[in-house]
Amino acid sequence: MKSMLGQSSQNLNNAVISNRLEALRVLADSLISEINGLSRNIGKEDDNGIDLAQEVQQFEISLIRSALVRTAGRQRKAAALLGIKPTTLHEKMKRYGMLNQLDENGGFAESPKDQGLVG
């Protein structure tokens, strides 16, 4: 019985570590994408300025991905973490094409870049 509890505790610890690593990976992908986007714009004269809607969309996608990773894909918990209603989170995920990207571990089948959602 004691070894079963130890094994269960170890499995839980591994899952927590795995979720944290995935959250860090998503954050790193987001930061790298932002850095690449900024470096492409260095030295360029842009008469159009910054596309605020696109920047907000990319930021929202990164935040939603991070919250979903941190909550192992649980949308209600992710919504609470983001301070929005679950229906709002669901609608944003639908708008950004994120609904079918979660795997069974709360991770994503492809990176944000592969999905064409981020920079």
Buried (B, 14 or more C-beta within 10 A) or exposed (E): EEEEEEEEEEEEEEEEEBBEEBBEBBBEBBEBBBEEBEEEEEEEEEEEEEEEEEEEBBEBBBBBBBBBBBBBBBBEBBBBBBEBEBEEBBEBBEEBEBEEBBEEEBBBEEBBBEBEBBB
